[in-house]
Amino acid sequence: MTSSEFTADIAPARLTVGIVSAGRVGTAVGEALERVGHVVVACSAVSADPVQRATTRLPDTEILPVDEVARRAELLVLAVPDTELASIASGLASTGAVAPGKLVVHTSGANGISVLAPLTALGAIPLAIHPAMTFTGEAEDTDRLSSACFGITAADEIGYAVAQALVLELGGEPVHVAEENRVLYHAALAHGSNHLVTVIADAIDALGVALDGPGFPGIDTDPNTPVRVLAPLVTAALENALRRGRSALTGPVARGDLVAVEAHLATLAKVDPGIAAEYRALALRAATKIGSNSELVEFLEGER
């Protein structure tokens, strides 16, 4: 048997796919599945943006009610907000649209397969497959899926095998997440990505104030300058942190420089007390974790 024949033998079967709904995640996942040979036969879309997204990026896919999407699909992808997932699962269970043996996947990070219990009780195969990336709603989302990790949770070895096969087929990396650890998994991702956005945006705001001085005669201030100044520094810091963890920390907290930290907090408070509070909290966390000098830790704790 040749290597190509072996690959063909183990390749996942082509599936008819239904997407609920054609939001940013659902459209990207549907488009990625079509690229590897599956057929997205139906999707749900109610508001203008999902309808436009579906007709543009899944042009051969019918837009149908949720229960009809479920009836037509062998693989049903529930790409809905976390707050809607339980009600969608319960509603579909009541329609009889989900037959035994149907693969039902949701893309929520915080939920495992227990949220799909009403469908599992009908004989569906529940899978939680979460792409660990952000989605812009643009076509490049689909390309980025091929380099993403996917947090997968299933009920048994067969479910895990199916989930792994789907992720590998898309070019992604499957990562097992235990049912009881889904919230922690999601919290870690949110803390690392969402809060990073807040910190960077606040740093840009503060730097914008710092650069908004009299300057030099005849030279206009470029509003993008704070981003250009900050970008190389934060890019290097992120890369170093991903490679080296806490040992990548530099700056006044790493040095135990109480005078510099006091000055930073005083000047940030004049710009925005919220940024100063954020700086204090993160500096305290960093100082505590690296075992910085007690005087700095006590100051950040507000004890002096």
N, C-alpha and C positions, 0 to 999 in steps of 0.2 A: 504494500500500500504506500502510495506517495504521500508526502507531507500535505499536499493540497487536498488529497482525498480524505486524509485524517481530519483536517480542519473542517471540511464539508460535513463529515459525519457528526462532529460535535457542535456544529453551529446551531444556535437556537432556532427553533421553528419560526417561520414568518407568522405574525399574529395580526389580527384585526384589532385596532386600538381605538378606544374612545377617551376623549379628554374632557374632564369637568374641572375647571372651565378654561377658556382661552385667554387667561391672563398672561402675565410675563413669564411665569414658570411653566405653565401648561403648554403655551405655544412653543417655547424653546425645547421642552422635552418631546413634544409631538414631532417637531421638525427633526430633532436628532434621531428619533426612532424611525422616521421615514427614510432618513439618509442611509440607514443600515438595512433597509428592506422591508420593514413593517409597514402596514397601511393604516393610516389614521382615517377611519371611515366616518367618524362623527365627532363633533365637539359641541359644547354648550357655550353660548355667548349672549349676554343680554344687553349690556350698555355699549355705547358707540365704540370705545377704544378696543375692547375685546373683539367686537365684530370686525373692525378694520384690520386688527392684527391677524385674525383667523383667515380672512379673505385674501390677505396679502401673502402670508407665510405658509398657510395650509390651504391653497386655492382649490384643491380637489376634495376637500372635506366638507361634508354637510353640517350645517348648523341646526341642531335639533334640541328639543327639550331634554332635560337631564335623564329622565327614565328611558327615553328612546336611545340616547347615547349608550346607556348601560346595556340595553338589550342587544345592540348590534356588535358590542365589543367582546373579544376574548380576553383582552387586557384592558382594564378600566383604570385610568389614572385620575385620581381625585386631587387636583392641583388648586385647592381652595384655601382661603385663610384659615388659620388654626381655629378661630372662634366659630367657624361654620362647619368644620369637619364632622363633628358628632351628629349634628342635625342632618347633614347630607347622608351620612351612613344610615341613620334611622329612617329617613324618608325613603331612601332607595330600598331598604329592606321591606317596607310596607307595600311597595309597588309590585313586587315579584319580578323585577327586571334583572335581578342578579341570580343566575342559575348556579347550581353546584359545580365546582371545578373552575369557575371564572377567577382569573387573577385580578385582585383589586389592590392597587398600589396608591398610597398617598405620599405626598412630598413634604409633609410637615416635619420640621426638625424636632419639636418638643414632644410630639406624640409617637408612641410605639404602635403596636397592632391592636391593643385593647380597645382603642377608639373605634375600630372596625368590627367589634364584637357582634352587632346585629347582622352583619353580612357574613361573618364567619359562621354564625349559627345556621345559616342557610347553605353552608357547604362551600362558600367562596374561600380562596386561598389569600390570606391577608399579608401584605408586605408594606413595610415602611421604608421608603427609599428617598433620602433627603440629599439633594446636591448642596454641598457646602460652599456656596458662592452667592454673590449678589447678582440680581437681575435688573437690567436697565429697561427691558422691553424692546431692545433693538436686536437685529439679526446676529450681532457678534456674541450674544448670549449662548446661542447654539454651538458656536465654535468653541467657546470656553468650557462647555460641559465635558469635552474630551480630555481636559487636563484637570478636572475637579475630582475631589474625593466625595464619596457618597456614604452617608451613614445609613446602614441597613439593619433592619430588625425583622425577624420572621418567627413563625410558630415552631418550626422544626427544621431538620436538615434539608428536607426537600425544598421548603420555602427559601432557606438561605441559598441553596444551589441555584434556584431560579433568579433570585435577586442578584446574586453575583454574576450570573450569566448576562443578565440585562445590562448591568453596569459596565462589565468588561466589554460587551458588544459596543457600547457607546464610547469606549476609550477611556472611561473613568476608572477610579480605584475604589473598590468596595471596602468599607471599614465596618466591622461588626460593632453594634451598640446594643447592650442588653436592654430589655424592656424597661427595667427599673432605673436605668441611667439616661433615658432619653432627655429628661428635663435638664439634668446636669450637662449633658452634651450640648444641648441648645443654649444653655446659659453661658457656657464657656465660649461658644462661637459668637454670641451676641456681645459679650463683654469685650472680646478681642477685636471685633469688627465695628460694631455700632459705636462703642465708646471711643474707639480710635478716631472715628469721624468727628465726634464732639471735641476731642482734645485738639485735633489738627485745626478745625474751624476756629476754635477759641484762640489758638496760637496765631493764626492768620489775622484775626481781628486785632489782637494786641500789637502784633508787629506792624499792622497798618497804622495804628496810632503812633507808634514809635518812629515810623518813617515819614510821618506827616508834619515835618518841621518846616522851617523857612527854606531849607535847601540852598541851592545855589541860584543866583539870578539867571533867569532865562531858561532854566531847566524845569520842565513840567514833571509832576509826580505821576508815575505810571501806576494805576490801581492794581496791576498784576505783579508789581515788584515784590510784595510780601510772599507771594506764592513762589516766585523764582528764588528768593533768598532762602526760604524754608525747605524747598523740595529736595535738594541734595542731602541736607542734614537728616531729614526724617526718613528719606529713602534708605540711607546708609544705616540709620538707627534700627529701622525695621528689619533689614537684612541681617544685621548683626544680632539682633534679639532672636530671630528665628534660628540662627546658627548656634548662638552661644548662651541663650537664656539670660539670666540675671547678670552674668559676668560681663555682658555687653554694656552695662550701665556706666555712663560717664557723667560729668558735670558736678555741680556743687554738693548734691546729696551724696554722690559716690565719694567725694572728697571729705565729707563731713564739715563743709564750709558753712557754719551757722551765719556768719555775717552776710554772705551772699544770699542765702535763703531768706533772711529777714528783709533784705533790701528788695528782693524779688516780690515778696508778699506785699510789702508796703506800696510799691509802685503799681502792681497789678490791681490792688484794691481801689486805687484812684481811677483806673480805667473801667473796671467791672468787678464788683465784689464777688460775683459768681465765679469768675475765672480764678480769683485769688483763693476762694474756698476749694475749688477743684485742684489747684496747684498744691494747696496744703494737704489735702486728703491723699493725693497720689505721692507726694513727697514723703509723707508719713509712712505710707505703705512700703515705699522703696527703702526708706531708712531702716525700718523695722526688719524687713526681709534680709537686707545685706549686713545687719548688725552694725549700723553706723553709730557714732558716738552718742552717749546718753544725753548730753546737753542738747544736741540737735533734735533728738527724739522727743525730749521733754518740751522743747519749744513748740514743735509741731503739734504735740498733744495739748498745747495750751496751758502747760503747767508752770510756765515762767514768762 
